[in-house]
């Protein structure tokens, strides 16, 4: 008689000593024995690489934001665990993992005094409704998303020049005439250049050409955008772009994703399916929200009206310039994001990916992929119940 697999406890604790035998394909991806503490520690280690690259690109002010956020979260965690009964259920590894992911979604221009507010808010939200093993929603990520929506700068963002990486001050910056990552400081006393975020440039250009994407003016606008207002592909991959702290280091995110997949924490199929759904949503989505009101016939599948080489380039830039890669690695790796049933998981990923692409095209003041996953996360239990696979013994 086959032994039953030991259940994973709701609260942090030691892992079982042996792996459950005869694990079938229908079981959850995380069916191997792993302590919750080790699970969140692995996520924290993986997200450290994009954060370090964010510190290198944006300097010591970003390091101060990250450290202050972690310190405030740690202090709030200590107080709640010391003086409340519910706080004793908090886990240090759980708190640190969520705080580091939240730091990665933060804008580098966030004022330093908001960092401790964000750190304390993360722990308070976890304490209220997101304890380890109990969460149905990543409520801890609401704090950085709210600050992003309220304080997101509308103009250009700073990036340190190459000879001032890590040690430079992003407040000592001047606007750049074209999108270029300078090797040296343009003038004395300047450490950074102000650049537009690639997603802003793309959204603005697509809005201009939405009425006639196949016309001559659209081609000229696209040529100017790629020539002067967007980084080169190597610069984009190396992270020399304006963006959120943890989302600019594309190579760092990819390495972290491969590491989490190797550790069986991030399902590789889920990672790939979500990004494929994002690309499908970008292809089929409207070039501009206002096109839905005026030219609905060309709002769906707007990219098909562009030259093929420009459509492919736009998809590449859009996929790499927002939080699509960051969310596909770290948000999907968090427990509770995905449904348990395989069919329900695939349906959720497709819906979430297309929703993220549409939110991106609507230019909402939030990281679109993270917002889409959080928005749809409460329906995961319903998808599991609706698309539950019958046991083979009952068939």
N, C-alpha and C positions, 0 to 999 in steps of 0.2 A: 504494500500500500504506500503510495507516494506521500511523503511528509509535506505538510503545509508550510508555506513560506512564513517566517516570523514577520509580524507587522512592524512598520516603522513607527516609532513613538512620536506623539504630538510635540513633546518637549525635547530639547537637546539632550542627548545621551550617548552612550557608547554604541558602536555598531555591533551587529551580530557577529559571531566568530566564524561563521561559515556561510557560503553563498547558498541561496535557496535552490534546490535541485529542480531540473526540468522546467526552466522558465520558458514559456511559450512566446510566440510573436505578439499575442494579444495583451501581454502584460505591459505595465508602464515601462517607459524607457529606463527610468531609474529603479530597476528591480534588483540591482546588485547591492550588496550591503555597504552602506556608507553612513557614517555619523553625520548628523546635520551640521555639527561644528566644522568637520572637515570639508563638507560640501560648500558652505559659505566662505570658508577660508580660501578654497581654491578659486572661487569667483573673485574674491578680493585681490588675490595675487595676480589674476589675469587682467583685471581692470587697472592695476597699477601701471602697466606699460603705457596705455594711452594717456593716463594722467601725467606720467613723467614726460611724455612728449609734449603735452600741453604746457607743462612748466617750461620746457626748453623753448617753445615757440613764443610764449606770452610772458615769461620772466617771473621774477620773484613775487610780484603782486598776486599772481595766480597761485603760487605756492602758499602764500599767506592765506588766500581764500580757502584752499583745500585743508590746510592744517587747522585753521580756525574753525571750520565746519566740523572736522573730526573731533577737535577738543570740546566744542560745545555739545556735540552729540554724546561724547563719552561722559561729560559731567552730568548731563541730564539722565543718561542711563544709570550712572552711579546713584544719583539721588532717588530715582524711582525704584531701583532694585533694593536700596537700603531702607526706604521708609514706606513702601507700599507692598501689600501682599501680591497684587497683580504684577508688580514690577519684578518680583522674583522669577517670573517666567520669561523675562527678557534674556536674550543670548548676545554676548559680546560679538561673536562672529557674525551673527545676523545683522546687528546694528551697524557694524563697520562696513559690511558688504553693501547695504543699502545707502549708507552715507557716501561711499566712494562712487557708486553709480550716479547718485544725485549730483555729486560734484562734477562728474563728467558732463552732465547736461546743463551746467551753469555757464552763463556768459562770462568771459574774462573781464568785462567791464563792470561787473557787479561791485557795488561799494563794499568796502571791507566790513562795515558794521552790520550788513545784512547777512554775512556768513554765519555768525553765531545764532542769529534768529532762525536761519534755515536748519542748522544742525540740531538745535533744540526742538524745532517743529517736527523734524523727521522722527525723533525718538518719541515725542508725545503722540504722534499719529500711530506709531507702532504699538505703543502702550494702550491706546484707546481701542484700536480695531485691527491690528495687524501682527499679533504675537506669532512667533515661529510655530509652524505646523497648524495654525488656525486661520491664516489669511486666505480669503477668496479674492482679494484685490490688493494690488501693490499701493496701498494708501500712503506709504512713506514717500513715494515719488511725487505726491501732490504738492509738497512744499516747494521744491525747485521749479516745478512747472508753473506754479502761481507766480513766483518771483520772476520767472522768465517772461510771462505774459505781461506783468505790470511794468517791469523795468527794462524790457528789451530795447536797446537803442535802435533807432530807425535808420541812422546813417551808416557811415563806414566804421569798420572795426580795426584795431591795431594789430600788426604782426611785427615782431622784432626782426631787424635786419640780421644777416647771417653772422656778422662779427660781433653781435651783441646778444646772441642766444643765451637764455637762462639768466644772465646777469643784468640785462637791460630793463628799462622802465617803460612800460607801454604808454604811460601818460606823456612821455616826451616823444611825440610823434607829429608827423606832418602828412598831408594827403599826397598820394602818389598820382601822377598824371595818367599812367597806364598800369595795368595789373602786372607788376613785376616784383619779385622777391630780391631786393638789392643785396649785393655782397657786402658793401660797406655803407656806413651812415651817409645819407645825402648831404648833410651839413653838420657843423659842429654843434654838440649838445642834443642831437636827435638820435634816439635809439630805435624807433619803430616807424613804420609807414602805415597810413590809414588806407584800407582797401575795402571795396564792397564785398559782401558775402556772395559767393557764386550763385546760391539759390535766389538771392534778390535780383541779380543781374538777369538770370534766366527768366524769372517770373515777369520782370518788367518788359523784357524783349518779347516774350510770347504774348503778353497783353497787347503790344503794339501791332504785331503781325497777325493777330487772331482773325481779323475780318477777312484778310486775303493772304493766307500763308503761302500760296504758290506764286505770288506776284513778285515783280522786280524789287519793290521796296522791301519786301520781306527778305529777299536774298541779300540785299545790301545791309539791312539791320543785323542779320545773322553773321555776315562777314565782319562787320565792325565789332560785334560782341566777342567773337572768337579771337580777333586780332588784338583788341585793346582792353577788354573788360573781364576776361576770364584768364585764370592761370593756365600755364602749359600742363599737359598731362603728367610729366615728371614732378612738377611742383605740387600738383594736386595730390599725387600719391605720397609724396614726401611730407605733406602736411604744412606747407608754407602758405596757408590760406586763412582767411578770416572765418571764424566759426566758434562754436562752443568748445569748452576746454578739452573734453574727451573725444570729440567727434572728428577732429581734424587729422589725427594720426592714422591714416588708412592702413598702412603696413602694420602698425602696432595692433589695430583692431583685428586684422586678419590673423596675425600670429596668435593673439589671445583666443580667437575663435577656434583655431586649429588645436590649441592646447586644451581648451574646454571639451572639444570633441574627442580628443585623445583620452581625456579623463572620464569620458562617458557622462558628462554633465550637460553638454549642448548636443541635442540630436542633429547630426549632419543633414538628414533629410529635411528636418524642420527649418534649419537655417537656409537651405537651398530653395525650398518651396516658398518660403516667405519672400525672398528676394525675387524669385520668378514672378510671384503675384504682384509685387511692386512694379516690376517692369511692364507687366501686362496692364496694370492700372495707369501707368504713365503713357503707354501707347494709346489706350482707349479713352483716356480722360480728356477733358476740354483743355484747349490751350490757355484759356482765360475764363474765369467764372462768368463774365458778362456775355460771353458768346452763347451761353445757355439761353439767354433771353432774346438774342437777336439772330443768331445763325446756328440754330440747334442742329441742322443737318450736317455741319462740319465740326460741331463741338465734340462729338464722340469719334475718336480716332483722328484727332487733329494732326498728329505727327505724320500721318500718311501723306499729307499735303506738302510736306517739306522734301527737299532733296535727300535721298537715302543716306549719303555720307553725313549730312548734318543731323538727321534724325538719330543715327547711331551715336554720334558725338554728344548730342544733347542728353540721350539716355545715360551715357557714361558719366557725364558731369552731374546730372541730377541724382544719380544713384550714389555718387561719392561725396556730394557736397552737403547733404543734409544729415540727419541722424539715422538713415536707413541701415547702414552697416552696424553702427553702435547698438541700436535696438535689436537687430537681428542676432547679435551675439549675446549681449548681457541681459536684456529684458527677457528674451526667450530662455536663457539659462536659469532664470529665477524660478524656484518651485511655485506652482500654482498658476503660472501663466497659461500653460497649454492644457487642453482637456486630456483625459487619460485614454479614452478609446481612440484607436488608430484612425478610424474614419472621421470621427468628430474632430480630432486634431488637425487633419488635413483640411477639412472644411473651414475650421477656425483660421488657419494660416492663410488660406486663399482670401477669405473675406477681409482679414486684417491687412494683408498686403495691398489689396486694391483700395481699401479705405485709406490707408496711409498715403498712397499715391494721390488720391483725390484731395485729401487734406493739404498735401504739399502744393498742389496746383491752386488751391483756394487761398494760399498765402496766409494761413492762420498764424498767430503769434506764438506758436508752440512747436516743439519738435514733433513733426507729424507722425513718424513711426511709433514713437513712445506713446503719443496721445491716442493713436488708433488701438494699440494693444491694451492700454488701460481702459479705453472706452468699451472694448468688446470682452474684456476679461470676465465680467460678471455673467456672461452667457455661457461660459465654459461648462458649468454643471448641467445646464439645460441641454447643451449639445451632447454631453455624455449620456443623458437619459434618453434623448431622442434617437441617437445613432448607436445605441448599445448593441454590441455584437452578441448573438445568442451563443451559449456554450455548445461545443460540438456534440456533447452527450445528449442534448435535447433536440438535436436536428434529426 
